Every structure is written in structure tokens, then in C-alpha cells.
Amino acid sequence: MQLAATSVIINSTPTSIISVYFHPDCPFPAKILSLYLQSLNKYIISADFNAKHEAWKCSTNTRG
């Protein structure tokens, strides 16, 4: 998992803005990501999960 984050004040509330990339060949780090997000009060997250599914005209993987 590659992660970049910054903190800004939105309506007087500290808010983390996070960008995450998950490599397709690595297992999804659900526990690590969950612990990290629980440490934050408010956040906005954007991510490339490398999830694939047949409904999206891709071969399915465990993230899709």
C-alpha cells in the first residue's frame, strides 16, 4: 500500500485528505488500513484499489 496524506481545516474541523494505491499483486491490507483510518477524526479518501469484476468487463479478482 502506498499512501499520501495531508491535513486541512474544513469548516473549523481538521480533516485528513488521503490518496492510496494498492498494487494488484499484493494482498489487500484491510487490517492496516482500518487501524490507520480509526486513528483519524475526519477524512476524505481516494484510492486505486485495483479491483476488477466481470460486470466492469474485466476478469474478477478478490477485490472486485
mmCIF file as Biopython writes it, N, C-alpha, C and O atoms, coordinates in Angstrom:
data_model
#
loop_
_atom_site.group_PDB
_atom_site.id
_atom_site.type_symbol
_atom_site.label_atom_id
_atom_site.label_alt_id
_atom_site.label_comp_id
_atom_site.label_asym_id
_atom_site.label_entity_id
_atom_site.label_seq_id
_atom_site.pdbx_PDB_ins_code
_atom_site.Cartn_x
_atom_site.Cartn_y
_atom_site.Cartn_z
_atom_site.occupancy
_atom_site.B_iso_or_equiv
_atom_site.auth_seq_id
_atom_site.auth_asym_id
_atom_site.pdbx_PDB_model_num
ATOM 1   N N  . MET A ? 1  ? 0.848   -1.166  0.000   1.0 0.0 1  A 1 
ATOM 2   C CA . MET A ? 1  ? 0.000   0.000   0.000   1.0 0.0 1  A 1 
ATOM 3   C C  . MET A ? 1  ? 0.894   1.229   0.000   1.0 0.0 1  A 1 
ATOM 4   O O  . MET A ? 1  ? 1.828   1.332   0.795   1.0 0.0 1  A 1 
ATOM 5   N N  . GLN A ? 2  ? 0.602   2.150   -0.892  1.0 0.0 2  A 1 
ATOM 6   C CA . GLN A ? 2  ? 1.277   3.450   -0.911  1.0 0.0 2  A 1 
ATOM 7   C C  . GLN A ? 2  ? 0.245   4.490   -0.531  1.0 0.0 2  A 1 
ATOM 8   O O  . GLN A ? 2  ? -0.865  4.495   -1.064  1.0 0.0 2  A 1 
ATOM 9   N N  . LEU A ? 3  ? 0.607   5.373   0.393   1.0 0.0 3  A 1 
ATOM 10  C CA . LEU A ? 3  ? -0.354  6.311   0.928   1.0 0.0 3  A 1 
ATOM 11  C C  . LEU A ? 3  ? 0.294   7.682   1.063   1.0 0.0 3  A 1 
ATOM 12  O O  . LEU A ? 3  ? 1.429   7.801   1.524   1.0 0.0 3  A 1 
ATOM 13  N N  . ALA A ? 4  ? -0.433  8.706   0.661   1.0 0.0 4  A 1 
ATOM 14  C CA . ALA A ? 4  ? -0.007  10.090  0.867   1.0 0.0 4  A 1 
ATOM 15  C C  . ALA A ? 4  ? -1.178  10.814  1.513   1.0 0.0 4  A 1 
ATOM 16  O O  . ALA A ? 4  ? -2.326  10.631  1.110   1.0 0.0 4  A 1 
ATOM 17  N N  . ALA A ? 5  ? -0.885  11.639  2.519   1.0 0.0 5  A 1 
ATOM 18  C CA . ALA A ? 5  ? -1.960  12.323  3.231   1.0 0.0 5  A 1 
ATOM 19  C C  . ALA A ? 5  ? -1.520  13.720  3.635   1.0 0.0 5  A 1 
ATOM 20  O O  . ALA A ? 5  ? -0.333  14.006  3.791   1.0 0.0 5  A 1 
ATOM 21  N N  . THR A ? 6  ? -2.507  14.568  3.797   1.0 0.0 6  A 1 
ATOM 22  C CA . THR A ? 6  ? -2.295  15.909  4.314   1.0 0.0 6  A 1 
ATOM 23  C C  . THR A ? 6  ? -3.508  16.268  5.168   1.0 0.0 6  A 1 
ATOM 24  O O  . THR A ? 6  ? -4.543  15.604  5.108   1.0 0.0 6  A 1 
ATOM 25  N N  . SER A ? 7  ? -3.367  17.306  5.948   1.0 0.0 7  A 1 
ATOM 26  C CA . SER A ? 7  ? -4.472  17.735  6.799   1.0 0.0 7  A 1 
ATOM 27  C C  . SER A ? 7  ? -4.842  19.171  6.467   1.0 0.0 7  A 1 
ATOM 28  O O  . SER A ? 7  ? -3.972  20.020  6.272   1.0 0.0 7  A 1 
ATOM 29  N N  . VAL A ? 8  ? -6.138  19.432  6.406   1.0 0.0 8  A 1 
ATOM 30  C CA . VAL A ? 8  ? -6.647  20.775  6.138   1.0 0.0 8  A 1 
ATOM 31  C C  . VAL A ? 8  ? -7.772  21.065  7.141   1.0 0.0 8  A 1 
ATOM 32  O O  . VAL A ? 8  ? -8.295  20.156  7.786   1.0 0.0 8  A 1 
ATOM 33  N N  . ILE A ? 9  ? -8.124  22.322  7.256   1.0 0.0 9  A 1 
ATOM 34  C CA . ILE A ? 9  ? -9.243  22.715  8.105   1.0 0.0 9  A 1 
ATOM 35  C C  . ILE A ? 9  ? -10.445 22.992  7.191   1.0 0.0 9  A 1 
ATOM 36  O O  . ILE A ? 9  ? -10.380 23.849  6.310   1.0 0.0 9  A 1 
ATOM 37  N N  . ILE A ? 10 ? -11.539 22.257  7.412   1.0 0.0 10 A 1 
ATOM 38  C CA . ILE A ? 10 ? -12.773 22.451  6.649   1.0 0.0 10 A 1 
ATOM 39  C C  . ILE A ? 10 ? -13.874 22.773  7.656   1.0 0.0 10 A 1 
ATOM 40  O O  . ILE A ? 10 ? -14.194 21.953  8.516   1.0 0.0 10 A 1 
ATOM 41  N N  . ASN A ? 11 ? -14.451 23.971  7.545   1.0 0.0 11 A 1 
ATOM 42  C CA . ASN A ? 11 ? -15.490 24.407  8.486   1.0 0.0 11 A 1 
ATOM 43  C C  . ASN A ? 11 ? -15.037 24.230  9.938   1.0 0.0 11 A 1 
ATOM 44  O O  . ASN A ? 11 ? -15.775 23.699  10.768  1.0 0.0 11 A 1 
ATOM 45  N N  . SER A ? 12 ? -13.829 24.676  10.228  1.0 0.0 12 A 1 
ATOM 46  C CA . SER A ? 12 ? -13.230 24.616  11.572  1.0 0.0 12 A 1 
ATOM 47  C C  . SER A ? 12 ? -12.945 23.201  12.062  1.0 0.0 12 A 1 
ATOM 48  O O  . SER A ? 12 ? -12.686 23.008  13.250  1.0 0.0 12 A 1 
ATOM 49  N N  . THR A ? 13 ? -12.986 22.215  11.182  1.0 0.0 13 A 1 
ATOM 50  C CA . THR A ? 13 ? -12.726 20.831  11.562  1.0 0.0 13 A 1 
ATOM 51  C C  . THR A ? 13 ? -11.478 20.316  10.852  1.0 0.0 13 A 1 
ATOM 52  O O  . THR A ? 13 ? -11.434 20.314  9.622   1.0 0.0 13 A 1 
ATOM 53  N N  . PRO A ? 14 ? -10.459 19.878  11.603  1.0 0.0 14 A 1 
ATOM 54  C CA . PRO A ? 14 ? -9.288  19.267  10.957  1.0 0.0 14 A 1 
ATOM 55  C C  . PRO A ? 14 ? -9.721  18.014  10.190  1.0 0.0 14 A 1 
ATOM 56  O O  . PRO A ? 14 ? -10.368 17.126  10.746  1.0 0.0 14 A 1 
ATOM 57  N N  . THR A ? 15 ? -9.358  17.956  8.922   1.0 0.0 15 A 1 
ATOM 58  C CA . THR A ? 15 ? -9.760  16.853  8.053   1.0 0.0 15 A 1 
ATOM 59  C C  . THR A ? 15 ? -8.543  16.357  7.280   1.0 0.0 15 A 1 
ATOM 60  O O  . THR A ? 15 ? -7.805  17.148  6.694   1.0 0.0 15 A 1 
ATOM 61  N N  . SER A ? 16 ? -8.342  15.047  7.284   1.0 0.0 16 A 1 
ATOM 62  C CA . SER A ? 16 ? -7.243  14.454  6.516   1.0 0.0 16 A 1 
ATOM 63  C C  . SER A ? 16 ? -7.739  14.137  5.114   1.0 0.0 16 A 1 
ATOM 64  O O  . SER A ? 16 ? -8.841  13.619  4.932   1.0 0.0 16 A 1 
ATOM 65  N N  . ILE A ? 17 ? -6.916  14.453  4.134   1.0 0.0 17 A 1 
ATOM 66  C CA . ILE A ? 17 ? -7.188  14.082  2.741   1.0 0.0 17 A 1 
ATOM 67  C C  . ILE A ? 17 ? -6.134  13.055  2.367   1.0 0.0 17 A 1 
ATOM 68  O O  . ILE A ? 17 ? -4.934  13.311  2.471   1.0 0.0 17 A 1 
ATOM 69  N N  . ILE A ? 18 ? -6.599  11.885  1.929   1.0 0.0 18 A 1 
ATOM 70  C CA . ILE A ? 18 ? -5.720  10.738  1.753   1.0 0.0 18 A 1 
ATOM 71  C C  . ILE A ? 18 ? -5.857  10.177  0.340   1.0 0.0 18 A 1 
ATOM 72  O O  . ILE A ? 18 ? -6.960  10.049  -0.190  1.0 0.0 18 A 1 
ATOM 73  N N  . SER A ? 19 ? -4.721  9.848   -0.252  1.0 0.0 19 A 1 
ATOM 74  C CA . SER A ? 19 ? -4.684  9.158   -1.535  1.0 0.0 19 A 1 
ATOM 75  C C  . SER A ? 19 ? -3.937  7.845   -1.323  1.0 0.0 19 A 1 
ATOM 76  O O  . SER A ? 19 ? -2.838  7.829   -0.768  1.0 0.0 19 A 1 
ATOM 77  N N  . VAL A ? 20 ? -4.540  6.746   -1.767  1.0 0.0 20 A 1 
ATOM 78  C CA . VAL A ? 20 ? -3.959  5.428   -1.529  1.0 0.0 20 A 1 
ATOM 79  C C  . VAL A ? 20 ? -3.878  4.648   -2.840  1.0 0.0 20 A 1 
ATOM 80  O O  . VAL A ? 20 ? -4.768  4.737   -3.686  1.0 0.0 20 A 1 
ATOM 81  N N  . TYR A ? 21 ? -2.799  3.883   -2.993  1.0 0.0 21 A 1 
ATOM 82  C CA . TYR A ? 21 ? -2.639  2.990   -4.142  1.0 0.0 21 A 1 
ATOM 83  C C  . TYR A ? 21 ? -2.376  1.585   -3.617  1.0 0.0 21 A 1 
ATOM 84  O O  . TYR A ? 21 ? -1.527  1.385   -2.748  1.0 0.0 21 A 1 
ATOM 85  N N  . PHE A ? 22 ? -3.110  0.616   -4.151  1.0 0.0 22 A 1 
ATOM 86  C CA . PHE A ? 22 ? -2.912  -0.784  -3.790  1.0 0.0 22 A 1 
ATOM 87  C C  . PHE A ? 22 ? -2.392  -1.528  -5.010  1.0 0.0 22 A 1 
ATOM 88  O O  . PHE A ? 22 ? -3.071  -1.587  -6.035  1.0 0.0 22 A 1 
ATOM 89  N N  . HIS A ? 23 ? -1.209  -2.090  -4.912  1.0 0.0 23 A 1 
ATOM 90  C CA . HIS A ? 23 ? -0.609  -2.839  -6.022  1.0 0.0 23 A 1 
ATOM 91  C C  . HIS A ? 23 ? -1.449  -4.089  -6.280  1.0 0.0 23 A 1 
ATOM 92  O O  . HIS A ? 23 ? -1.879  -4.747  -5.332  1.0 0.0 23 A 1 
ATOM 93  N N  . PRO A ? 24 ? -1.687  -4.424  -7.543  1.0 0.0 24 A 1 
ATOM 94  C CA . PRO A ? 24 ? -2.566  -5.559  -7.850  1.0 0.0 24 A 1 
ATOM 95  C C  . PRO A ? 24 ? -2.031  -6.906  -7.385  1.0 0.0 24 A 1 
ATOM 96  O O  . PRO A ? 24 ? -2.820  -7.826  -7.171  1.0 0.0 24 A 1 
ATOM 97  N N  . ASP A ? 25 ? -0.724  -7.054  -7.223  1.0 0.0 25 A 1 
ATOM 98  C CA . ASP A ? 25 ? -0.154  -8.348  -6.846  1.0 0.0 25 A 1 
ATOM 99  C C  . ASP A ? 25 ? -0.021  -8.554  -5.344  1.0 0.0 25 A 1 
ATOM 100 O O  . ASP A ? 25 ? 0.401   -9.626  -4.911  1.0 0.0 25 A 1 
ATOM 101 N N  . CYS A ? 26 ? -0.369  -7.559  -4.541  1.0 0.0 26 A 1 
ATOM 102 C CA . CYS A ? 26 ? -0.233  -7.662  -3.089  1.0 0.0 26 A 1 
ATOM 103 C C  . CYS A ? 26 ? -1.595  -7.874  -2.448  1.0 0.0 26 A 1 
ATOM 104 O O  . CYS A ? 26 ? -2.609  -7.393  -2.954  1.0 0.0 26 A 1 
ATOM 105 N N  . PRO A ? 27 ? -1.615  -8.599  -1.329  1.0 0.0 27 A 1 
ATOM 106 C CA . PRO A ? 27 ? -2.900  -8.779  -0.646  1.0 0.0 27 A 1 
ATOM 107 C C  . PRO A ? 27 ? -3.436  -7.452  -0.124  1.0 0.0 27 A 1 
ATOM 108 O O  . PRO A ? 27 ? -2.670  -6.559  0.238   1.0 0.0 27 A 1 
ATOM 109 N N  . PHE A ? 28 ? -4.747  -7.336  -0.092  1.0 0.0 28 A 1 
ATOM 110 C CA . PHE A ? 28 ? -5.372  -6.103  0.378   1.0 0.0 28 A 1 
ATOM 111 C C  . PHE A ? 28 ? -5.132  -5.961  1.882   1.0 0.0 28 A 1 
ATOM 112 O O  . PHE A ? 28 ? -5.490  -6.859  2.644   1.0 0.0 28 A 1 
ATOM 113 N N  . PRO A ? 29 ? -4.533  -4.850  2.325   1.0 0.0 29 A 1 
ATOM 114 C CA . PRO A ? 29 ? -4.179  -4.681  3.743   1.0 0.0 29 A 1 
ATOM 115 C C  . PRO A ? 29 ? -5.339  -4.107  4.570   1.0 0.0 29 A 1 
ATOM 116 O O  . PRO A ? 29 ? -5.213  -3.024  5.141   1.0 0.0 29 A 1 
ATOM 117 N N  . ALA A ? 30 ? -6.444  -4.816  4.635   1.0 0.0 30 A 1 
ATOM 118 C CA . ALA A ? 30 ? -7.657  -4.309  5.291   1.0 0.0 30 A 1 
ATOM 119 C C  . ALA A ? 30 ? -7.410  -3.936  6.749   1.0 0.0 30 A 1 
ATOM 120 O O  . ALA A ? 30 ? -7.875  -2.891  7.205   1.0 0.0 30 A 1 
ATOM 121 N N  . LYS A ? 31 ? -6.693  -4.768  7.477   1.0 0.0 31 A 1 
ATOM 122 C CA . LYS A ? 31 ? -6.469  -4.509  8.896   1.0 0.0 31 A 1 
ATOM 123 C C  . LYS A ? 31 ? -5.622  -3.254  9.103   1.0 0.0 31 A 1 
ATOM 124 O O  . LYS A ? 31 ? -5.941  -2.424  9.954   1.0 0.0 31 A 1 
ATOM 125 N N  . ILE A ? 32 ? -4.551  -3.114  8.330   1.0 0.0 32 A 1 
ATOM 126 C CA . ILE A ? 32 ? -3.675  -1.946  8.444   1.0 0.0 32 A 1 
ATOM 127 C C  . ILE A ? 32 ? -4.424  -0.676  8.062   1.0 0.0 32 A 1 
ATOM 128 O O  . ILE A ? 32 ? -4.329  0.335   8.758   1.0 0.0 32 A 1 
ATOM 129 N N  . LEU A ? 33 ? -5.164  -0.722  6.964   1.0 0.0 33 A 1 
ATOM 130 C CA . LEU A ? 33 ? -5.921  0.448   6.521   1.0 0.0 33 A 1 
ATOM 131 C C  . LEU A ? 33 ? -6.980  0.825   7.558   1.0 0.0 33 A 1 
ATOM 132 O O  . LEU A ? 33 ? -7.167  2.007   7.849   1.0 0.0 33 A 1 
ATOM 133 N N  . SER A ? 34 ? -7.667  -0.159  8.111   1.0 0.0 34 A 1 
ATOM 134 C CA . SER A ? 34 ? -8.690  0.096   9.114   1.0 0.0 34 A 1 
ATOM 135 C C  . SER A ? 34 ? -8.099  0.753   10.357  1.0 0.0 34 A 1 
ATOM 136 O O  . SER A ? 34 ? -8.673  1.709   10.879  1.0 0.0 34 A 1 
ATOM 137 N N  . LEU A ? 35 ? -6.971  0.260   10.835  1.0 0.0 35 A 1 
ATOM 138 C CA . LEU A ? 35 ? -6.316  0.851   12.012  1.0 0.0 35 A 1 
ATOM 139 C C  . LEU A ? 35 ? -5.899  2.288   11.736  1.0 0.0 35 A 1 
ATOM 140 O O  . LEU A ? 35 ? -6.050  3.159   12.592  1.0 0.0 35 A 1 
ATOM 141 N N  . TYR A ? 36 ? -5.380  2.530   10.553  1.0 0.0 36 A 1 
ATOM 142 C CA . TYR A ? 36 ? -4.963  3.892   10.197  1.0 0.0 36 A 1 
ATOM 143 C C  . TYR A ? 36 ? -6.164  4.838   10.175  1.0 0.0 36 A 1 
ATOM 144 O O  . TYR A ? 36 ? -6.099  5.929   10.741  1.0 0.0 36 A 1 
ATOM 145 N N  . LEU A ? 37 ? -7.243  4.436   9.538   1.0 0.0 37 A 1 
ATOM 146 C CA . LEU A ? 37 ? -8.420  5.298   9.430   1.0 0.0 37 A 1 
ATOM 147 C C  . LEU A ? 37 ? -9.079  5.531   10.794  1.0 0.0 37 A 1 
ATOM 148 O O  . LEU A ? 37 ? -9.643  6.598   11.036  1.0 0.0 37 A 1 
ATOM 149 N N  . GLN A ? 38 ? -9.010  4.547   11.671  1.0 0.0 38 A 1 
ATOM 150 C CA . GLN A ? 38 ? -9.566  4.710   13.014  1.0 0.0 38 A 1 
ATOM 151 C C  . GLN A ? 38 ? -8.792  5.741   13.829  1.0 0.0 38 A 1 
ATOM 152 O O  . GLN A ? 38 ? -9.326  6.303   14.785  1.0 0.0 38 A 1 
ATOM 153 N N  . SER A ? 39 ? -7.543  5.991   13.457  1.0 0.0 39 A 1 
ATOM 154 C CA . SER A ? 39 ? -6.720  6.964   14.190  1.0 0.0 39 A 1 
ATOM 155 C C  . SER A ? 39 ? -7.057  8.403   13.794  1.0 0.0 39 A 1 
ATOM 156 O O  . SER A ? 39 ? -6.559  9.345   14.410  1.0 0.0 39 A 1 
ATOM 157 N N  . LEU A ? 40 ? -7.895  8.577   12.774  1.0 0.0 40 A 1 
ATOM 158 C CA . LEU A ? 40 ? -8.237  9.910   12.285  1.0 0.0 40 A 1 
ATOM 159 C C  . LEU A ? 40 ? -9.640  10.299  12.732  1.0 0.0 40 A 1 
ATOM 160 O O  . LEU A ? 40 ? -10.498 9.435   12.911  1.0 0.0 40 A 1 
ATOM 161 N N  . ASN A ? 41 ? -9.874  11.598  12.913  1.0 0.0 41 A 1 
ATOM 162 C CA . ASN A ? 41 ? -11.218 12.064  13.270  1.0 0.0 41 A 1 
ATOM 163 C C  . ASN A ? 41 ? -12.109 12.136  12.037  1.0 0.0 41 A 1 
ATOM 164 O O  . ASN A ? 41 ? -13.130 11.452  11.961  1.0 0.0 41 A 1 
ATOM 165 N N  . LYS A ? 42 ? -11.725 12.956  11.080  1.0 0.0 42 A 1 
ATOM 166 C CA . LYS A ? 42 ? -12.469 13.118  9.826   1.0 0.0 42 A 1 
ATOM 167 C C  . LYS A ? 42 ? -11.495 12.911  8.687   1.0 0.0 42 A 1 
ATOM 168 O O  . LYS A ? 42 ? -10.328 13.293  8.779   1.0 0.0 42 A 1 
ATOM 169 N N  . TYR A ? 43 ? -11.978 12.303  7.607   1.0 0.0 43 A 1 
ATOM 170 C CA . TYR A ? 43 ? -11.092 12.100  6.459   1.0 0.0 43 A 1 
ATOM 171 C C  . TYR A ? 43 ? -11.887 11.987  5.172   1.0 0.0 43 A 1 
ATOM 172 O O  . TYR A ? 43 ? -13.070 11.646  5.159   1.0 0.0 43 A 1 
ATOM 173 N N  . ILE A ? 44 ? -11.182 12.289  4.092   1.0 0.0 44 A 1 
ATOM 174 C CA . ILE A ? 44 ? -11.663 12.077  2.733   1.0 0.0 44 A 1 
ATOM 175 C C  . ILE A ? 44 ? -10.611 11.182  2.088   1.0 0.0 44 A 1 
ATOM 176 O O  . ILE A ? 44 ? -9.426  11.514  2.082   1.0 0.0 44 A 1 
ATOM 177 N N  . ILE A ? 45 ? -11.043 10.056  1.548   1.0 0.0 45 A 1 
ATOM 178 C CA . ILE A ? 45 ? -10.080 9.116   0.975   1.0 0.0 45 A 1 
ATOM 179 C C  . ILE A ? 45 ? -10.397 8.865   -0.495  1.0 0.0 45 A 1 
ATOM 180 O O  . ILE A ? 45 ? -11.558 8.740   -0.886  1.0 0.0 45 A 1 
ATOM 181 N N  . SER A ? 46 ? -9.355  8.795   -1.288  1.0 0.0 46 A 1 
ATOM 182 C CA . SER A ? 46 ? -9.450  8.448   -2.698  1.0 0.0 46 A 1 
ATOM 183 C C  . SER A ? 46 ? -8.426  7.343   -2.930  1.0 0.0 46 A 1 
ATOM 184 O O  . SER A ? 46 ? -7.302  7.420   -2.435  1.0 0.0 46 A 1 
ATOM 185 N N  . ALA A ? 47 ? -8.810  6.328   -3.674  1.0 0.0 47 A 1 
ATOM 186 C CA . ALA A ? 47 ? -7.887  5.203   -3.811  1.0 0.0 47 A 1 
ATOM 187 C C  . ALA A ? 47 ? -8.021  4.506   -5.155  1.0 0.0 47 A 1 
ATOM 188 O O  . ALA A ? 47 ? -9.081  4.512   -5.782  1.0 0.0 47 A 1 
ATOM 189 N N  . ASP A ? 48 ? -6.917  3.907   -5.576  1.0 0.0 48 A 1 
ATOM 190 C CA . ASP A ? 48 ? -6.902  2.974   -6.695  1.0 0.0 48 A 1 
ATOM 191 C C  . ASP A ? 48 ? -6.775  1.595   -6.061  1.0 0.0 48 A 1 
ATOM 192 O O  . ASP A ? 48 ? -5.679  1.178   -5.688  1.0 0.0 48 A 1 
ATOM 193 N N  . PHE A ? 49 ? -7.893  0.889   -5.941  1.0 0.0 49 A 1 
ATOM 194 C CA . PHE A ? 49 ? -7.906  -0.403  -5.271  1.0 0.0 49 A 1 
ATOM 195 C C  . PHE A ? 49 ? -7.483  -1.554  -6.184  1.0 0.0 49 A 1 
ATOM 196 O O  . PHE A ? 49 ? -7.320  -2.682  -5.719  1.0 0.0 49 A 1 
ATOM 197 N N  . ASN A ? 50 ? -7.305  -1.282  -7.470  1.0 0.0 50 A 1 
ATOM 198 C CA . ASN A ? 50 ? -7.016  -2.339  -8.433  1.0 0.0 50 A 1 
ATOM 199 C C  . ASN A ? 50 ? -8.026  -3.478  -8.312  1.0 0.0 50 A 1 
ATOM 200 O O  . ASN A ? 50 ? -7.659  -4.652  -8.347  1.0 0.0 50 A 1 
ATOM 201 N N  . ALA A ? 51 ? -9.292  -3.120  -8.171  1.0 0.0 51 A 1 
ATOM 202 C CA . ALA A ? 51 ? -10.373 -4.101  -8.095  1.0 0.0 51 A 1 
ATOM 203 C C  . ALA A ? 51 ? -10.905 -4.358  -9.506  1.0 0.0 51 A 1 
ATOM 204 O O  . ALA A ? 51 ? -11.087 -3.431  -10.295 1.0 0.0 51 A 1 
ATOM 205 N N  . LYS A ? 52 ? -11.147 -5.621  -9.801  1.0 0.0 52 A 1 
ATOM 206 C CA . LYS A ? 52 ? -11.649 -5.994  -11.120 1.0 0.0 52 A 1 
ATOM 207 C C  . LYS A ? 52 ? -12.868 -6.901  -10.949 1.0 0.0 52 A 1 
ATOM 208 O O  . LYS A ? 52 ? -12.932 -7.716  -10.028 1.0 0.0 52 A 1 
ATOM 209 N N  . HIS A ? 53 ? -13.823 -6.742  -11.848 1.0 0.0 53 A 1 
ATOM 210 C CA . HIS A ? 53 ? -15.021 -7.575  -11.788 1.0 0.0 53 A 1 
ATOM 211 C C  . HIS A ? 53 ? -15.573 -7.747  -13.199 1.0 0.0 53 A 1 
ATOM 212 O O  . HIS A ? 53 ? -15.414 -6.879  -14.057 1.0 0.0 53 A 1 
ATOM 213 N N  . GLU A ? 54 ? -16.217 -8.875  -13.416 1.0 0.0 54 A 1 
ATOM 214 C CA . GLU A ? 54 ? -16.782 -9.163  -14.738 1.0 0.0 54 A 1 
ATOM 215 C C  . GLU A ? 54 ? -17.813 -8.115  -15.162 1.0 0.0 54 A 1 
ATOM 216 O O  . GLU A ? 54 ? -17.948 -7.829  -16.351 1.0 0.0 54 A 1 
ATOM 217 N N  . ALA A ? 55 ? -18.541 -7.542  -14.203 1.0 0.0 55 A 1 
ATOM 218 C CA . ALA A ? 55 ? -19.542 -6.518  -14.522 1.0 0.0 55 A 1 
ATOM 219 C C  . ALA A ? 55 ? -18.898 -5.289  -15.159 1.0 0.0 55 A 1 
ATOM 220 O O  . ALA A ? 55 ? -19.561 -4.523  -15.860 1.0 0.0 55 A 1 
ATOM 221 N N  . TRP A ? 56 ? -17.600 -5.107  -14.911 1.0 0.0 56 A 1 
ATOM 222 C CA . TRP A ? 56 ? -16.867 -3.967  -15.473 1.0 0.0 56 A 1 
ATOM 223 C C  . TRP A ? 56 ? -16.055 -4.393  -16.693 1.0 0.0 56 A 1 
ATOM 224 O O  . TRP A ? 56 ? -15.144 -3.688  -17.126 1.0 0.0 56 A 1 
ATOM 225 N N  . LYS A ? 57 ? -16.407 -5.577  -17.246 1.0 0.0 57 A 1 
ATOM 226 C CA . LYS A ? 57 ? -15.723 -6.127  -18.432 1.0 0.0 57 A 1 
ATOM 227 C C  . LYS A ? 57 ? -14.252 -6.454  -18.148 1.0 0.0 57 A 1 
ATOM 228 O O  . LYS A ? 57 ? -13.392 -6.300  -19.016 1.0 0.0 57 A 1 
ATOM 229 N N  . CYS A ? 58 ? -13.976 -6.909  -16.912 1.0 0.0 58 A 1 
ATOM 230 C CA . CYS A ? 58 ? -12.624 -7.313  -16.502 1.0 0.0 58 A 1 
ATOM 231 C C  . CYS A ? 58 ? -12.702 -8.707  -15.912 1.0 0.0 58 A 1 
ATOM 232 O O  . CYS A ? 58 ? -13.769 -9.158  -15.497 1.0 0.0 58 A 1 
ATOM 233 N N  . SER A ? 59 ? -11.565 -9.385  -15.877 1.0 0.0 59 A 1 
ATOM 234 C CA . SER A ? 59 ? -11.538 -10.657 -15.153 1.0 0.0 59 A 1 
ATOM 235 C C  . SER A ? 59 ? -11.623 -10.331 -13.657 1.0 0.0 59 A 1 
ATOM 236 O O  . SER A ? 59 ? -11.022 -9.363  -13.190 1.0 0.0 59 A 1 
ATOM 237 N N  . THR A ? 60 ? -12.364 -11.139 -12.924 1.0 0.0 60 A 1 
ATOM 238 C CA . THR A ? 60 ? -12.609 -10.886 -11.497 1.0 0.0 60 A 1 
ATOM 239 C C  . THR A ? 60 ? -11.388 -11.212 -10.677 1.0 0.0 60 A 1 
ATOM 240 O O  . THR A ? 60 ? -10.698 -12.198 -10.935 1.0 0.0 60 A 1 
ATOM 241 N N  . ASN A ? 61 ? -11.116 -10.364 -9.668  1.0 0.0 61 A 1 
ATOM 242 C CA . ASN A ? 61 ? -10.121 -10.696 -8.663  1.0 0.0 61 A 1 
ATOM 243 C C  . ASN A ? 61 ? -10.781 -10.582 -7.282  1.0 0.0 61 A 1 
ATOM 244 O O  . ASN A ? 61 ? -11.952 -10.215 -7.187  1.0 0.0 61 A 1 
ATOM 245 N N  . THR A ? 62 ? -10.049 -10.889 -6.230  1.0 0.0 62 A 1 
ATOM 246 C CA . THR A ? 62 ? -10.650 -10.928 -4.891  1.0 0.0 62 A 1 
ATOM 247 C C  . THR A ? 62 ? -11.107 -9.551  -4.403  1.0 0.0 62 A 1 
ATOM 248 O O  . THR A ? 62 ? -11.930 -9.469  -3.491  1.0 0.0 62 A 1 
ATOM 249 N N  . ARG A ? 63 ? -10.596 -8.485  -4.983  1.0 0.0 63 A 1 
ATOM 250 C CA . ARG A ? 63 ? -11.010 -7.141  -4.567  1.0 0.0 63 A 1 
ATOM 251 C C  . ARG A ? 63 ? -12.275 -6.676  -5.288  1.0 0.0 63 A 1 
ATOM 252 O O  . ARG A ? 63 ? -12.949 -5.753  -4.830  1.0 0.0 63 A 1 
ATOM 253 N N  . GLY A ? 64 ? -12.592 -7.306  -6.400  1.0 0.0 64 A 1 
ATOM 254 C CA . GLY A ? 64 ? -13.758 -6.876  -7.178  1.0 0.0 64 A 1 
ATOM 255 C C  . GLY A ? 64 ? -15.004 -7.492  -6.655  1.0 0.0 64 A 1 
ATOM 256 O O  . GLY A ? 64 ? -16.086 -7.244  -7.187  1.0 0.0 64 A 1 
#
